Amino acid sequence: MIISKLPELGKLNRGQIAKLAGVAPINRDSGTKEGKRFISGGRSYVCRILYMATLSAIRYNATIRAFYHQLKSRGKLSKVAIVACMRKLLTILNLMVKTDQVWQTK
């Protein structure tokens, strides 16, 4: 589903693909004022698909689960940790498509 809704997967770098999917933090700065970073924009349907895939990955994938628990132990909120895992999963998928590899567990 992600490949059909995000055909640019494997063709863009990790920052560009994260922005396109809507999981990259956008700053709200003006002059010397530093605003809060937030997640917005991108393709909402890709973001929803990625959210559900990430919830499943946090439960069953050792790599994503370890990353999620590391973020939680550092005091991150659950939603913040989930979005960070979404971006990590998307980055991994982007690299897998770009290099034509399959998922390998350690």
N, C-alpha and C positions, 0 to 999 in steps of 0.2 A: 504494500500500500504506500509506503514512504517513497519508494522508487517511482511509482506512477504519479504521485502528487508532487514530487520534487525531482524532476528529471535532470536538474543541474548537479545532482549528487555525484561526486567523483570528478567534477570539472572545475570546481571552485576551491579556494583555500578554506581553512577551518573558520576564519573570522567571517568571510563572506557567506558561507553556507549557514552559519549560526544566525547571522542577521536575516537571511532570507527565510529561515524557519521560525524566526521570532523568539530566539532564546539568548540573544546577545544583550548585555546590559548597555543601555543608552544613557549617557550623562546629560544632566540638565544644568549646565554651567552657563554663566553670563558674566563676562569680564572677570573680576576677581572673586565673584560669588561662586561657591561650589555647591551644586545641588545634589540631591539624592539620585543614585543610579536606579533605573527601573527597566523592566522588560516590556517591550511593546512592539507593535508592527509585525511584519512578516506574514506568512501564510497561516492563518488561524487553524485551518483544518490539519495542516502538518503538525502544528504545535499540539493539537489535541491527540493526534495519533501517537506522537512521540511521548506525550505525557503518560498514556496508558501503557506503552511499551516500556517506559522507564519504571513505572510502578511494578510491573512484572519482573523487570531486570533486577530491581532492588531486592525482590524477594528470592529470585532463583539464580541470578548470575553472581558469581563470587567476586569478580572484578568491580562491578558497579556497586554491589553490596558493601564491599570494603571501603570504597570511596565515599559512599553515603554515610557510613558509620564514622569515618574519619572526620567528615564535615560536622556531623552532629556532636562529636566529642569536642570539637573546637568551639562549640556554642552557637552554631548556625541554626536558624529556624528550619523547621521541616520543609516548608515550601521553597526556601532558598536552596536547601540541599537537594531537593528534587529537581529544581531547574538546573542546578549545576550538573547533576547526573544526566539530565536530558541533553545538555550541551556536550558532555563527555561521550555519551552514547552516539550522538550525531557525528561527532568528530571521528570516532572509531569506525562508524559505518561509512563515512566519507572516504577515509583512508582505505578501507576494505574494498570499496568499489573502484577507487583510483588505481590500486595496485593489483586488483583482480585476485584477492585472497579470500579465504573462508575464515570464520571465527575459530580461534584456537584458545583453549583454556590452558592455564598454566599448571 
